[in-house]
Amino acid sequence: MAIYVIDDHPLMRDAIVMLLRRVRPGSEVVELSQLSDLERAVAQRGEPEILCLDLKLPDTVGISGVRVLKATYPNVPLAVISATPASDVEEWCREAGADAYIEKSTPANEIAATLRALLQPEGTGAEGEEGEGTPETKLTKRQRQLIVMLDEGLSNRDIAERLGISEHTVKVHLWRLFRRLGVKSRTQTLHYARVNGMLTS
Protein backbone atom coordinates (compact mmCIF):
# COMPACT_ATOMS: atom_id res chain seq x y z
CA MET A 1 0.00 0.00 0.00
CA ALA A 2 1.16 3.51 -0.78
CA ILE A 3 -0.08 7.09 -0.56
CA TYR A 4 -0.22 8.93 -3.89
CA VAL A 5 0.05 12.70 -4.27
CA ILE A 6 -0.78 13.94 -7.77
CA ASP A 7 0.10 17.62 -8.22
CA ASP A 8 2.14 19.32 -10.92
CA HIS A 9 3.32 22.12 -8.61
CA PRO A 10 6.55 20.86 -6.98
CA LEU A 11 6.45 23.11 -3.91
CA MET A 12 2.83 22.30 -3.11
CA ARG A 13 3.44 18.63 -3.72
CA ASP A 14 6.40 18.68 -1.33
CA ALA A 15 4.29 20.41 1.33
CA ILE A 16 1.52 17.82 1.08
CA VAL A 17 4.05 14.99 1.21
CA MET A 18 5.58 16.45 4.38
CA LEU A 19 2.16 16.64 6.00
CA LEU A 20 1.34 13.06 5.05
CA ARG A 21 4.61 11.79 6.47
CA ARG A 22 3.73 13.48 9.77
CA VAL A 23 0.20 12.08 9.69
CA ARG A 24 1.24 8.55 8.71
CA PRO A 25 4.93 8.02 9.64
CA GLY A 26 6.57 5.16 7.81
CA SER A 27 4.10 5.09 4.92
CA GLU A 28 5.40 5.12 1.38
CA VAL A 29 4.40 8.39 -0.31
CA VAL A 30 4.56 8.48 -4.10
CA GLU A 31 4.72 11.86 -5.88
CA LEU A 32 3.31 12.26 -9.39
CA SER A 33 2.97 15.34 -11.60
CA GLN A 34 0.17 14.03 -13.82
CA LEU A 35 -2.68 11.56 -13.61
CA SER A 36 -1.53 9.42 -16.54
CA ASP A 37 1.53 8.32 -14.51
CA LEU A 38 -0.61 6.71 -11.80
CA GLU A 39 -1.28 3.31 -13.39
CA ARG A 40 2.42 2.60 -13.93
CA ALA A 41 3.27 3.86 -10.44
CA VAL A 42 0.66 1.60 -8.82
CA ALA A 43 2.03 -1.39 -10.71
CA GLN A 44 5.49 -0.60 -9.31
CA ARG A 45 4.72 0.73 -5.82
CA GLY A 46 1.47 -0.96 -4.78
CA GLU A 47 -2.22 -0.24 -4.40
CA PRO A 48 -3.21 3.20 -3.07
CA GLU A 49 -4.17 3.71 0.56
CA ILE A 50 -5.29 7.26 -0.16
CA LEU A 51 -5.18 9.56 -3.21
CA CYS A 52 -4.47 13.29 -3.03
CA LEU A 53 -5.36 15.07 -6.26
CA ASP A 54 -4.89 18.56 -7.63
CA LEU A 55 -7.68 19.55 -10.02
CA LYS A 56 -5.52 21.46 -12.48
CA LEU A 57 -3.15 18.96 -14.05
CA PRO A 58 -1.65 18.81 -17.56
CA ASP A 59 -3.88 15.86 -18.45
CA THR A 60 -7.18 16.70 -16.72
CA VAL A 61 -10.04 19.12 -17.37
CA GLY A 62 -12.30 20.33 -14.58
CA ILE A 63 -13.24 17.42 -12.33
CA SER A 64 -12.32 14.75 -14.90
CA GLY A 65 -9.51 13.51 -12.66
CA VAL A 66 -11.93 12.90 -9.80
CA ARG A 67 -14.19 10.83 -12.05
CA VAL A 68 -11.27 8.78 -13.40
CA LEU A 69 -9.89 8.00 -9.95
CA LYS A 70 -13.23 7.03 -8.42
CA ALA A 71 -14.04 4.81 -11.40
CA THR A 72 -10.69 3.06 -11.04
CA TYR A 73 -10.42 3.04 -7.22
CA PRO A 74 -13.98 3.37 -5.89
CA ASN A 75 -13.08 2.29 -2.35
CA VAL A 76 -9.91 4.36 -1.92
CA PRO A 77 -10.28 7.68 -0.03
CA LEU A 78 -9.81 10.65 -2.37
CA ALA A 79 -8.86 14.13 -1.19
CA VAL A 80 -8.95 16.94 -3.73
CA ILE A 81 -6.43 19.62 -2.74
CA SER A 82 -6.83 22.61 -5.02
CA ALA A 83 -6.30 26.35 -5.30
CA THR A 84 -9.80 26.71 -6.78
CA PRO A 85 -12.25 28.18 -4.22
CA ALA A 86 -14.44 25.53 -2.64
CA SER A 87 -17.55 27.55 -3.50
CA ASP A 88 -16.80 27.00 -7.20
CA VAL A 89 -16.24 23.24 -7.39
CA GLU A 90 -16.56 21.50 -4.02
CA GLU A 91 -20.10 20.26 -4.63
CA TRP A 92 -19.20 18.94 -8.09
CA CYS A 93 -16.18 17.13 -6.67
CA ARG A 94 -18.27 15.54 -3.94
CA GLU A 95 -20.91 14.38 -6.39
CA ALA A 96 -18.14 12.89 -8.55
CA GLY A 97 -16.97 10.85 -5.55
CA ALA A 98 -14.33 12.92 -3.72
CA ASP A 99 -14.22 12.28 0.03
CA ALA A 100 -12.80 15.70 0.88
CA TYR A 101 -12.20 19.05 -0.79
CA ILE A 102 -9.37 21.13 0.67
CA GLU A 103 -8.33 24.58 -0.51
CA LYS A 104 -4.57 24.98 -0.72
CA SER A 105 -4.85 28.11 1.42
CA THR A 106 -6.17 26.00 4.32
CA PRO A 107 -3.87 26.02 7.40
CA ALA A 108 -1.54 23.02 7.51
CA ASN A 109 -2.99 21.67 10.78
CA GLU A 110 -6.49 21.55 9.23
CA ILE A 111 -5.21 19.80 6.10
CA ALA A 112 -3.41 17.29 8.33
CA ALA A 113 -6.56 16.68 10.42
CA THR A 114 -8.63 16.04 7.30
CA LEU A 115 -6.10 13.62 5.83
CA ARG A 116 -5.85 11.84 9.19
CA ALA A 117 -9.64 11.40 9.23
CA LEU A 118 -9.57 9.96 5.70
CA LEU A 119 -6.81 7.52 6.59
CA GLN A 120 -8.77 6.27 9.59
CA PRO A 121 -11.06 3.40 8.60
CA GLU A 122 -14.76 3.90 9.20
CA GLY A 123 -16.02 2.35 12.40
CA THR A 124 -12.79 2.80 14.39
CA GLY A 125 -11.35 5.34 16.77
CA ALA A 126 -13.10 8.71 16.76
CA GLU A 127 -15.72 7.39 14.39
CA GLY A 128 -16.99 5.04 17.09
CA GLU A 129 -18.11 1.45 16.96
CA GLU A 130 -20.53 0.24 14.36
CA GLY A 131 -24.15 0.19 15.40
CA GLU A 132 -26.93 -2.30 14.92
CA GLY A 133 -28.84 -2.78 11.71
CA THR A 134 -28.44 -4.08 8.19
CA PRO A 135 -25.09 -3.61 6.39
CA GLU A 136 -26.62 -0.82 4.32
CA THR A 137 -27.76 1.23 7.34
CA LYS A 138 -25.20 0.26 9.96
CA LEU A 139 -23.87 3.51 11.36
CA THR A 140 -20.92 4.40 13.54
CA LYS A 141 -21.38 6.21 16.84
CA ARG A 142 -20.05 9.39 15.19
CA GLN A 143 -22.52 9.08 12.32
CA ARG A 144 -25.44 8.70 14.74
CA GLN A 145 -24.20 11.81 16.56
CA LEU A 146 -24.10 13.70 13.28
CA ILE A 147 -27.72 12.83 12.47
CA VAL A 148 -28.84 14.22 15.83
CA MET A 149 -26.84 17.41 15.32
CA LEU A 150 -28.19 17.84 11.80
CA ASP A 151 -31.68 17.52 13.27
CA GLU A 152 -30.77 20.30 15.71
CA GLY A 153 -29.95 22.49 12.70
CA LEU A 154 -26.26 22.88 13.57
CA SER A 155 -23.89 24.23 10.93
CA ASN A 156 -20.58 22.54 10.10
CA ARG A 157 -18.85 25.13 12.27
CA ASP A 158 -21.22 24.43 15.19
CA ILE A 159 -20.66 20.67 14.82
CA ALA A 160 -16.89 21.18 14.67
CA GLU A 161 -16.94 23.21 17.89
CA ARG A 162 -19.12 20.68 19.69
CA LEU A 163 -16.95 17.72 18.67
CA GLY A 164 -13.62 19.54 18.97
CA ILE A 165 -12.60 18.84 15.36
CA SER A 166 -12.03 20.97 12.25
CA GLU A 167 -14.76 21.90 9.79
CA HIS A 168 -12.91 19.92 7.11
CA THR A 169 -13.05 16.83 9.30
CA VAL A 170 -16.78 17.40 9.83
CA LYS A 171 -17.20 17.39 6.05
CA VAL A 172 -15.33 14.08 5.80
CA HIS A 173 -17.66 12.51 8.37
CA LEU A 174 -20.75 13.98 6.69
CA TRP A 175 -19.74 12.76 3.24
CA ARG A 176 -19.15 9.27 4.64
CA LEU A 177 -22.58 9.41 6.26
CA PHE A 178 -24.20 10.53 3.00
CA ARG A 179 -22.49 7.71 1.13
CA ARG A 180 -23.49 5.13 3.75
CA LEU A 181 -27.15 6.17 3.50
CA GLY A 182 -27.13 6.73 -0.26
CA VAL A 183 -28.14 10.38 0.04
CA LYS A 184 -26.65 13.65 -1.22
CA SER A 185 -27.68 16.33 1.28
CA ARG A 186 -28.54 17.16 4.88
CA THR A 187 -32.22 17.34 4.00
CA GLN A 188 -32.18 13.89 2.42
CA THR A 189 -30.27 12.54 5.42
CA LEU A 190 -32.89 13.81 7.86
CA HIS A 191 -35.73 12.49 5.71
CA TYR A 192 -34.05 9.06 5.58
CA ALA A 193 -33.44 9.15 9.35
CA ARG A 194 -37.08 9.97 10.13
CA VAL A 195 -38.51 7.41 7.72
CA ASN A 196 -36.27 4.72 9.19
CA GLY A 197 -36.89 5.61 12.83
CA MET A 198 -33.42 7.00 13.53
CA LEU A 199 -34.88 10.11 15.18
CA THR A 200 -37.37 10.09 17.99
CA SER A 201 -39.23 13.18 16.77
Backbone torsions as a table, in degrees:
resi	resn	phi	psi	omega
1	MET	NA	143.6	-180.0
2	ALA	-144.9	159.3	175.7
3	ILE	-101.5	131.1	-176.6
4	TYR	-114.2	128.8	177.1
5	VAL	-116.1	115.8	-176.2
6	ILE	-113.1	103.3	-176.5
7	ASP	-156.5	131.1	-176.8
8	ASP	-89.0	3.5	176.8
9	HIS	-100.2	108.1	-172.5
10	PRO	-56.5	-42.2	-177.8
11	LEU	-66.2	-42.6	179.6
12	MET	-67.2	-40.3	179.4
13	ARG	-61.8	-43.7	178.9
14	ASP	-60.7	-40.6	-178.8
15	ALA	-64.9	-42.3	179.2
16	ILE	-65.6	-41.2	178.8
17	VAL	-61.3	-43.0	178.3
18	MET	-60.3	-43.0	178.5
19	LEU	-62.3	-45.1	-178.7
20	LEU	-63.2	-36.4	179.9
21	ARG	-69.9	-26.3	174.1
22	ARG	-76.1	-40.8	-178.2
23	VAL	-69.6	-40.4	-176.3
24	ARG	-131.2	74.7	-178.7
25	PRO	-58.3	139.0	176.8
26	GLY	89.2	-12.2	179.2
27	SER	-74.9	149.5	174.9
28	GLU	-82.6	124.1	179.7
29	VAL	-112.2	122.8	-177.0
30	VAL	-107.5	126.8	-179.0
31	GLU	-101.7	130.3	178.0
32	LEU	-131.6	148.5	-179.2
33	SER	-102.1	-9.1	176.0
34	GLN	-152.4	155.1	-173.5
35	LEU	-65.5	-33.4	-176.1
36	SER	-65.8	-13.8	178.4
37	ASP	-84.2	-9.3	-171.1
38	LEU	-66.5	-45.4	-175.6
39	GLU	-57.8	-45.2	179.6
40	ARG	-66.1	-39.6	-179.4
41	ALA	-64.7	-41.0	179.4
42	VAL	-64.1	-38.9	178.3
43	ALA	-62.2	-32.5	-177.5
44	GLN	-90.3	-35.4	-170.3
45	ARG	-110.7	-10.0	177.7
46	GLY	109.3	165.3	-177.7
47	GLU	-63.4	149.1	-178.5
48	PRO	-75.8	140.2	172.8
49	GLU	-91.3	-33.9	175.6
50	ILE	-156.4	150.2	178.3
51	LEU	-119.2	130.1	175.2
52	CYS	-115.0	120.9	-169.5
53	LEU	-126.3	130.8	168.6
54	ASP	-85.2	142.9	-179.6
55	LEU	-73.1	-38.3	-173.2
56	LYS	-95.7	92.7	179.2
57	LEU	-119.3	162.0	-179.2
58	PRO	-60.2	-25.4	-174.7
59	ASP	-119.1	25.0	175.3
60	THR	-131.3	158.1	176.2
61	VAL	-132.2	124.4	-179.7
62	GLY	59.2	-127.0	-178.5
63	ILE	-99.0	19.9	-177.9
64	SER	-58.7	-35.6	-180.0
65	GLY	-64.0	-37.8	178.6
66	VAL	-62.6	-46.3	-178.8
67	ARG	-62.5	-42.1	-179.8
68	VAL	-62.4	-46.8	-176.8
69	LEU	-66.2	-42.4	-178.8
70	LYS	-70.9	-28.8	175.7
71	ALA	-69.9	-35.8	-177.3
72	THR	-84.4	-39.1	-176.7
73	TYR	-129.1	69.7	-173.2
74	PRO	-62.7	-24.9	-176.0
75	ASN	-102.6	5.4	-179.8
76	VAL	-95.7	129.1	178.0
77	PRO	-56.9	137.2	-178.5
78	LEU	-126.7	119.0	175.4
79	ALA	-108.4	121.9	173.0
80	VAL	-89.9	123.6	179.4
81	ILE	-120.5	107.7	-167.9
82	SER	-139.5	155.2	174.9
83	ALA	-81.1	-14.2	180.0
84	THR	-68.6	131.7	-180.0
85	PRO	-55.0	138.9	-178.7
86	ALA	-57.9	-34.2	-177.7
87	SER	-62.7	-21.8	-178.3
88	ASP	-84.4	-39.0	-170.1
89	VAL	-135.4	-5.0	-174.7
90	GLU	-57.2	-46.2	-177.7
91	GLU	-63.0	-41.3	178.2
92	TRP	-62.1	-42.6	-179.9
93	CYS	-63.4	-41.7	-179.9
94	ARG	-63.5	-44.7	-179.8
95	GLU	-64.5	-28.5	178.2
96	ALA	-79.4	-9.8	175.1
97	GLY	120.1	-1.4	179.6
98	ALA	-64.4	143.6	179.0
99	ASP	-91.4	-18.9	177.8
100	ALA	-156.1	147.0	173.7
101	TYR	-123.6	122.0	-176.4
102	ILE	-125.5	124.1	174.3
103	GLU	-74.6	142.6	-178.3
104	LYS	-65.3	-18.2	178.0
105	SER	-82.0	-3.4	179.9
106	THR	-65.3	138.2	177.9
107	PRO	-55.2	145.7	-174.9
108	ALA	-57.4	-37.7	-178.0
109	ASN	-66.5	-32.0	178.0
110	GLU	-74.0	-38.8	175.8
111	ILE	-61.0	-45.3	-179.1
112	ALA	-61.1	-42.2	-179.4
113	ALA	-63.6	-39.2	179.7
114	THR	-67.0	-45.3	179.4
115	LEU	-64.0	-37.4	177.8
116	ARG	-62.8	-41.4	179.2
117	ALA	-64.3	-38.8	179.4
118	LEU	-68.0	-34.2	-178.5
119	LEU	-78.2	-12.8	179.8
120	GLN	-88.1	120.4	-178.6
121	PRO	-58.8	147.2	176.0
122	GLU	-61.9	143.7	175.8
123	GLY	86.3	10.3	178.4
124	THR	-130.5	162.4	174.4
125	GLY	53.7	-129.0	-175.2
126	ALA	-62.4	-22.8	179.7
127	GLU	-69.6	-26.2	-179.8
128	GLY	91.5	169.7	-179.3
129	GLU	-75.7	157.4	177.1
130	GLU	-70.4	146.9	-179.3
131	GLY	-93.6	-172.0	-179.9
132	GLU	-83.0	162.0	174.3
133	GLY	128.0	-177.0	178.5
134	THR	-72.3	162.2	178.9
135	PRO	-56.1	-33.9	-176.4
136	GLU	-71.1	-29.5	-174.6
137	THR	-115.0	5.2	179.2
138	LYS	-64.5	122.7	-175.0
139	LEU	-117.1	150.5	174.2
140	THR	-79.0	165.5	177.3
141	LYS	-57.6	-42.1	179.6
142	ARG	-63.2	-40.9	-179.5
143	GLN	-66.4	-37.1	176.1
144	ARG	-66.5	-37.2	175.2
145	GLN	-61.3	-43.0	-178.8
146	LEU	-61.4	-41.4	179.6
147	ILE	-60.0	-42.9	179.1
148	VAL	-63.1	-42.4	-179.0
149	MET	-70.4	-34.1	174.1
150	LEU	-63.8	-39.1	178.8
151	ASP	-65.3	-28.7	177.0
152	GLU	-77.5	-8.5	179.2
153	GLY	82.2	19.3	-178.3
154	LEU	-72.9	142.4	175.1
155	SER	-79.6	170.3	176.1
156	ASN	-58.0	-39.4	179.5
157	ARG	-64.5	-43.4	179.0
158	ASP	-61.7	-43.4	179.9
159	ILE	-63.2	-43.0	179.6
160	ALA	-59.1	-43.6	-179.7
161	GLU	-66.0	-40.3	-178.3
162	ARG	-66.9	-39.2	-176.8
163	LEU	-90.2	-10.4	-179.2
164	GLY	71.4	35.1	178.7
165	ILE	-129.1	173.6	-179.6
166	SER	-81.1	160.2	177.1
167	GLU	-61.9	-36.0	178.3
168	HIS	-61.9	-40.1	178.8
169	THR	-67.5	-36.8	175.1
170	VAL	-57.9	-43.8	-180.0
171	LYS	-61.9	-39.8	177.8
172	VAL	-59.0	-47.8	-179.5
173	HIS	-64.2	-40.1	179.4
174	LEU	-64.9	-43.7	-178.4
175	TRP	-64.4	-37.0	176.4
176	ARG	-65.5	-38.5	177.6
177	LEU	-63.8	-46.1	178.6
178	PHE	-57.0	-45.3	-177.5
179	ARG	-65.6	-39.8	-179.8
180	ARG	-62.5	-38.9	-177.4
181	LEU	-89.7	-10.5	-178.5
182	GLY	73.6	34.4	179.7
183	VAL	-120.5	173.4	-176.1
184	LYS	-126.3	1.5	-176.3
185	SER	-154.1	168.9	175.0
186	ARG	-61.6	-43.6	-178.3
187	THR	-60.6	-45.4	178.7
188	GLN	-65.0	-35.8	178.2
189	THR	-62.1	-46.7	-178.9
190	LEU	-66.9	-37.7	177.0
191	HIS	-62.0	-47.1	179.1
192	TYR	-59.3	-44.6	-177.4
193	ALA	-63.0	-40.3	-179.0
194	ARG	-70.4	-44.1	-179.5
195	VAL	-61.7	-33.9	-176.7
196	ASN	-99.2	15.0	173.5
197	GLY	70.0	26.0	179.3
198	MET	-83.5	-14.3	177.9
199	LEU	-120.9	143.6	-176.6
200	THR	-79.6	-19.4	-178.8
201	SER	-123.1	NA	NA
